[in-house]
Amino acid sequence: MTNNMTTAEYIALEDRYGAHNYHPLDVVLTRGEGCWVWDVEGNKYLDCLAAYSAVNQGHCHPALVKVLTEQVCRMALTSRAFRNDQLGLFYKELCELTGYAKVLPMNTGAEAVETAIKAARKWAYKVKKVPEGQAEILVFDNNFHGRTTTIVGFSSEEQYRDGFGPFTPGFKILPYGDADAVAKAMNPNVAAVMVEPIQGEGGIIIPPSGFLKALRQLTKKHNALLVADEIQAGLGRTGKLFSFEHEDIRPDIVIIGKALSGGLYPVSAILADDEVMGVFHPGDHGSTYGGNPVAAAVARAAIRVIVEEKMVENSAELGAYALKRLKSIDAPHVKEVRGRGLWIGIELHPHAGGARRYCEALQREGILCKETHTHVIRLAPPLNITPEDLDWALERLIRVLTTLTPLEAAAPKPKKGLRRLLGALGR
């Protein structure tokens, strides 16, 4: 259905009827294909966020759309009270691809994190024999694992916690990248260490080399589980199937989501071997939609596309190229450029005036990306981006980084309502 409404009118509807729990750029998108998206005014943009890595395969990948539409027309939902003809195949193909023995499917990333927490705790009580109610999970500052009350309870970001307590006990927050702190925190009640191999929401923060190996050694030494949250970093984003592979380790539990469906449907899962998955029995945990036929069919196609179209390899090659070009630019307000694969963070000095104004300037250039933690521009285009499209984006990105000066940040801006009025008037 097409509505002849303006950008300003769509934004007004959102502001009037929706909760104000997001601060999006003022662009209203209506169509996507591959790496490109179009807004309701007909403007074309290169998507350099990929829905926080959910559309690694590109927007509306035809193979995924075909599978989705065919499966929806045939069988959409059975609940887990009955079996369906897609789930077992999904399990088999995902296990063969990743090398893990078992899959437990859910819907959203946060649900998968909660599932991993349940698995780790139950394993601690039933297998490790931690006294009931005393299991600890070690996590890290600057983490982002989701938005449930349990998860935000072990966030170090005050805004994520503000007004949502009391929180679930049993978590200890340690400095990210500090293996010595983990060693000191280890004790017989530790069930697991949960870590993002690269912190995405935190600003594309890459830990010191050897950190993940140290975590693997410590957890083995103390008979605890290592849990890797690969929801954003996994499925090719960093130039390997999983980002923990850069340190040649194998976690006990891997959490995946987002690109597991190519952006067409909420699909998530945890991967683990029999010792961990064996703690679950019928009735322990579940989800009406988790593992439904549409989810399973789309996920099968999503992982097949990543492999067959060599998106992991493309991420590694083009990511290294983009990182090299961005690190070579001369922009005094750029503090650091860091990344791995097609996942790059450009951190600005505070005097630059914040990353959002750069994202707004990039929007005017035809590039969509999003700031995080005030001063970081994050870049994460779909993994099927071509060298030509990447060069097109880099030219505009470099132009904005080298010409948008900190001085402009000091100029007063019209108030939000006035900006929208001026936008509606075409000024």
C-alpha positions in Angstrom: 0.0 0.0 0.0 1.4 3.4 -1.0 0.6 6.6 0.9 1.2 10.0 -0.6 2.6 11.4 2.6 5.7 13.5 3.1 8.7 12.7 5.4 7.5 15.3 7.8 4.0 13.8 8.0 5.4 10.3 8.7 7.7 11.6 11.4 4.8 13.6 13.0 2.7 10.3 13.1 5.6 8.5 14.9 6.0 11.3 17.4 2.3 11.5 18.1 1.5 7.9 18.5 4.7 6.1 19.3 6.8 5.8 22.5 9.9 8.0 22.2 12.4 5.2 22.9 14.5 5.8 19.8 16.2 8.8 18.2 16.4 7.9 14.5 17.7 10.0 11.7 14.9 11.9 10.1 14.7 9.7 7.0 11.6 7.5 6.2 12.5 4.5 4.2 10.1 2.6 2.0 12.1 0.2 -0.1 15.4 -1.7 -0.1 17.4 -3.7 -2.5 20.9 -5.1 -1.9 23.0 -2.4 -0.2 20.6 0.4 -1.3 17.5 1.9 0.2 15.0 4.6 -0.9 13.0 7.0 1.2 9.4 8.1 0.6 10.6 11.2 -1.3 12.5 9.0 -3.8 16.0 9.7 -2.5 18.5 6.8 -2.7 21.0 5.9 0.0 23.7 3.4 0.6 22.9 1.6 3.8 26.0 1.5 6.0 24.3 0.1 9.1 22.6 -3.0 7.7 20.1 -2.9 10.5 22.8 -3.5 13.1 24.1 -6.4 11.0 20.7 -8.1 10.6 20.8 -7.6 6.8 24.3 -8.9 6.2 22.9 -10.6 3.0 21.5 -7.3 1.8 18.0 -6.0 1.7 15.3 -8.3 0.3 17.8 -10.8 -1.0 15.8 -12.6 -3.7 16.7 -16.1 -2.5 15.4 -15.3 1.0 12.3 -13.6 -0.2 11.4 -16.6 -2.4 11.8 -19.0 0.5 9.9 -16.8 2.9 6.9 -16.3 0.6 6.7 -20.0 -0.4 6.9 -21.1 3.3 4.3 -18.6 4.5 1.9 -19.8 1.9 2.5 -23.4 2.8 2.8 -23.5 6.7 3.7 -20.6 8.9 3.3 -21.8 12.5 2.8 -25.1 14.3 4.1 -24.2 17.7 6.5 -26.7 19.2 3.7 -28.9 20.3 4.1 -30.5 16.9 7.1 -31.1 14.6 7.6 -29.4 11.2 9.6 -30.3 8.1 12.0 -27.4 8.3 13.3 -27.4 11.8 15.4 -30.6 11.7 17.0 -29.5 8.4 17.8 -26.2 9.9 19.4 -27.9 12.9 21.5 -30.2 10.7 22.7 -27.5 8.4 23.6 -25.0 11.1 25.4 -27.7 13.2 27.4 -28.8 10.1 28.4 -25.3 9.3 29.4 -24.3 12.8 30.7 -27.6 14.3 28.5 -27.5 17.3 26.4 -30.6 18.2 23.1 -28.9 19.1 20.9 -25.8 18.4 18.2 -24.2 20.6 16.2 -21.8 18.5 14.5 -18.6 19.7 13.3 -15.4 18.1 15.2 -12.3 19.2 18.8 -11.8 20.2 17.8 -10.9 23.8 15.8 -14.1 24.0 18.9 -16.1 22.9 21.0 -14.3 25.6 18.4 -15.2 28.2 18.5 -18.8 27.0 22.3 -18.8 27.3 22.0 -17.5 30.8 19.6 -20.3 31.7 21.8 -22.9 30.1 24.9 -21.7 32.0 23.1 -21.6 35.3 21.4 -25.0 35.0 24.7 -26.5 33.8 26.4 -25.0 36.9 23.9 -26.6 39.2 23.3 -29.9 37.5 26.8 -30.7 36.2 29.4 -28.5 38.0 27.4 -28.9 41.3 27.4 -25.2 42.3 25.2 -24.8 45.4 21.7 -23.9 44.4 21.1 -20.1 44.0 24.8 -19.2 44.1 25.9 -19.4 40.5 27.8 -16.4 39.2 28.2 -15.2 35.6 31.1 -12.8 34.9 30.4 -10.1 32.3 32.2 -6.9 31.1 31.7 -3.2 31.3 30.5 -1.4 28.2 28.6 -4.6 27.2 25.4 -4.7 25.2 23.6 -8.0 25.3 20.0 -6.9 25.0 17.1 -5.0 26.7 15.4 -7.4 29.1 15.4 -6.5 32.8 17.9 -9.2 33.6 20.3 -8.1 30.9 20.2 -4.4 31.6 20.8 -5.3 35.2 24.3 -6.2 34.4 24.9 -3.3 32.0 27.4 -0.6 33.0 25.4 2.0 31.0 23.3 3.9 33.5 20.6 4.9 31.0 19.9 1.3 30.2 19.3 0.7 33.9 17.6 3.9 35.0 14.1 3.2 36.3 14.0 -0.5 35.6 15.2 -2.1 38.9 15.3 -4.2 41.0 17.6 -6.4 39.0 18.5 -10.0 38.8 21.5 -10.9 41.0 24.3 -13.3 40.1 26.4 -11.2 37.7 29.7 -9.5 38.2 30.9 -6.7 35.9 34.7 -6.7 35.0 36.8 -4.4 32.8 36.6 -5.4 29.2 39.9 -6.7 27.9 41.4 -7.3 31.3 42.2 -11.0 31.7 43.9 -10.5 35.0 40.6 -9.1 36.5 38.9 -12.3 35.3 41.5 -14.5 36.9 41.1 -12.7 40.2 37.3 -13.0 40.0 37.3 -16.7 39.3 35.9 -18.9 42.1 34.1 -22.2 42.5 30.7 -20.6 42.0 31.4 -19.1 38.6 29.1 -20.8 36.0 30.3 -18.8 33.0 32.1 -15.9 31.5 29.9 -14.1 28.9 31.7 -11.8 26.4 31.2 -10.0 23.1 34.4 -10.9 21.2 34.1 -7.3 19.7 31.8 -4.8 21.4 29.5 -3.4 18.7 27.1 -1.1 20.5 30.1 -0.1 22.7 31.8 1.5 19.6 33.4 -1.4 17.7 35.8 -2.0 20.6 38.3 -4.7 19.9 40.0 -6.3 23.0 43.7 -6.7 23.3 45.2 -9.6 21.3 45.1 -12.8 23.4 42.2 -11.7 25.6 39.8 -14.3 24.2 42.4 -17.0 24.4 43.1 -16.1 28.1 39.3 -16.3 28.8 39.2 -19.8 27.1 42.2 -20.9 29.3 40.7 -19.5 32.5 37.3 -21.0 32.0 38.8 -24.4 31.3 41.0 -24.2 34.3 38.1 -23.3 36.6 35.5 -25.6 35.0 33.3 -22.7 33.8 31.6 -22.1 30.5 32.8 -19.5 27.9 29.8 -17.8 26.3 30.3 -15.8 23.1 27.7 -13.3 22.1 28.0 -13.2 18.3 24.6 -11.6 17.6 26.1 -8.7 15.8 29.7 -9.9 15.2 28.8 -13.3 13.9 27.9 -14.8 10.5 30.5 -13.0 8.5 30.5 -9.5 9.8 34.2 -9.4 10.9 35.6 -11.4 7.9 35.2 -14.8 9.6 32.1 -16.8 10.2 32.4 -15.9 13.9 34.6 -13.2 15.4 36.1 -15.5 18.1 37.8 -17.4 15.2 40.3 -14.5 14.9 41.8 -15.9 18.1 41.4 -19.5 17.2 39.2 -20.5 20.1 36.0 -22.4 20.6 33.4 -21.2 23.2 31.1 -23.5 25.0 28.0 -21.5 24.0 27.6 -19.3 21.0 24.7 -16.8 20.8 23.5 -15.9 17.3 20.7 -13.8 15.8 20.2 -10.9 13.5 21.8 -12.1 10.2 20.5 -15.6 10.9 17.4 -14.5 8.9 18.9 -11.9 6.6 16.6 -9.3 8.1 13.3 -10.9 6.9 12.2 -12.6 10.2 13.2 -12.7 13.9 15.4 -15.7 14.3 18.0 -16.4 17.0 19.6 -19.4 18.6 22.3 -20.7 20.9 24.8 -23.3 19.8 26.4 -25.7 22.2 27.5 -29.3 22.6 25.7 -32.2 24.3 27.1 -31.6 27.8 25.5 -28.1 27.9 22.3 -28.7 25.9 21.7 -31.9 27.8 20.6 -29.9 30.8 17.3 -29.0 29.0 14.4 -31.3 29.4 10.8 -31.0 28.0 9.1 -28.1 29.8 12.3 -26.4 31.0 12.3 -23.7 28.4 10.6 -22.8 25.2 9.0 -20.4 22.8 5.8 -20.6 20.7 7.4 -19.1 17.7 11.0 -20.3 18.3 11.9 -22.8 15.5 8.7 -22.2 13.6 8.6 -23.3 9.9 9.1 -19.8 8.5 12.0 -19.0 10.8 13.7 -22.3 10.0 13.2 -22.1 6.3 14.4 -18.5 6.1 17.4 -19.2 8.3 18.4 -22.2 6.2 18.4 -19.9 3.1 20.2 -17.1 5.0 23.2 -19.2 6.0 23.3 -20.8 2.6 23.5 -17.4 0.9 26.4 -16.3 3.2 28.4 -19.4 2.2 27.6 -19.7 -1.5 28.0 -16.0 -2.2 31.3 -15.9 -0.3 30.1 -13.0 1.9 32.6 -13.8 4.7 35.5 -13.6 2.3 34.1 -10.3 0.8 33.9 -8.9 4.3 37.5 -9.8 5.0 38.8 -8.4 1.7 36.8 -5.2 1.5 36.9 -4.5 5.2 40.7 -4.5 5.2 40.7 -2.2 2.2 38.2 0.3 3.8 40.1 0.3 7.1 43.4 1.1 5.3 41.8 4.0 3.4 40.1 5.5 6.5 43.2 5.2 8.6 45.2 7.1 6.0 43.0 10.3 6.0 44.1 13.5 7.7 41.3 14.7 9.8 42.4 16.2 13.2 39.1 15.7 14.9 39.2 11.9 14.2 40.6 10.2 17.3 40.8 6.7 16.1 39.7 4.4 13.3 39.3 0.7 14.3 37.6 -2.3 12.9 37.6 -5.9 11.7 36.0 -7.0 8.4 33.2 -4.7 7.3 32.6 -3.5 10.9 34.4 -0.2 11.5 34.2 2.4 14.2 35.4 6.0 13.6 35.8 7.7 17.0 35.8 11.4 17.1 37.4 13.8 19.6 34.9 15.5 21.9 35.6 18.8 20.3 34.2 17.5 17.0 30.7 18.1 18.3 29.4 14.5 18.4 29.0 11.8 15.8 25.4 12.4 15.1 26.0 15.6 13.1 28.4 13.6 11.0 25.8 11.0 10.4 23.3 13.7 9.4 25.9 15.1 7.0 26.4 11.7 5.5 22.7 11.3 5.1 22.8 14.4 2.9 25.5 12.7 0.9 23.4 9.6 0.3 24.9 7.4 3.1 23.0 6.1 6.1 24.9 5.2 9.2 24.4 5.7 12.9 26.3 7.0 15.9 26.9 5.1 19.1 28.2 6.3 22.4 28.0 9.9 21.3 31.4 10.1 19.6 31.6 7.0 17.4 30.4 6.6 13.8 29.9 3.0 13.1 30.0 1.5 9.6 28.5 -1.9 8.8 27.3 -2.2 5.2 25.7 -5.4 3.9 28.4 -8.0 3.2 27.4 -8.2 -0.5 28.6 -4.7 -1.1 30.7 -4.3 -4.3 34.1 -2.6 -4.4 32.6 0.1 -6.6 29.8 0.8 -4.1 32.3 0.8 -1.3 34.5 3.3 -3.1 31.5 5.5 -3.7 30.7 5.5 0.0 34.3 6.0 1.1 34.8 9.0 -1.1 31.8 10.7 0.5 32.7 9.6 4.0 36.2 10.9 3.7 34.9 14.2 2.3 32.6 14.6 5.3 35.3 13.7 7.8 37.8 16.1 6.3 35.4 19.1 5.6 32.9 19.1 8.4 34.8 21.1 10.9 34.4 21.2 14.7 33.7 25.0 14.4 30.3 24.1 12.8 29.4 22.2 15.9 29.3 25.4 17.9 26.7 27.0 15.7 23.3 27.0 17.3 20.7 24.8 15.7 17.0 25.5 15.4 14.8 23.7 17.9 13.5 20.3 16.9 10.0 21.4 16.1 11.3 24.3 14.0 13.7 22.0 12.1 10.8 19.8 11.2 8.6 22.8 10.2 11.4 24.1 8.0 11.8 20.6 6.5 8.1 20.4 5.7 8.4 23.8 4.0 11.3 22.6 1.9 13.8 25.0 3.5 
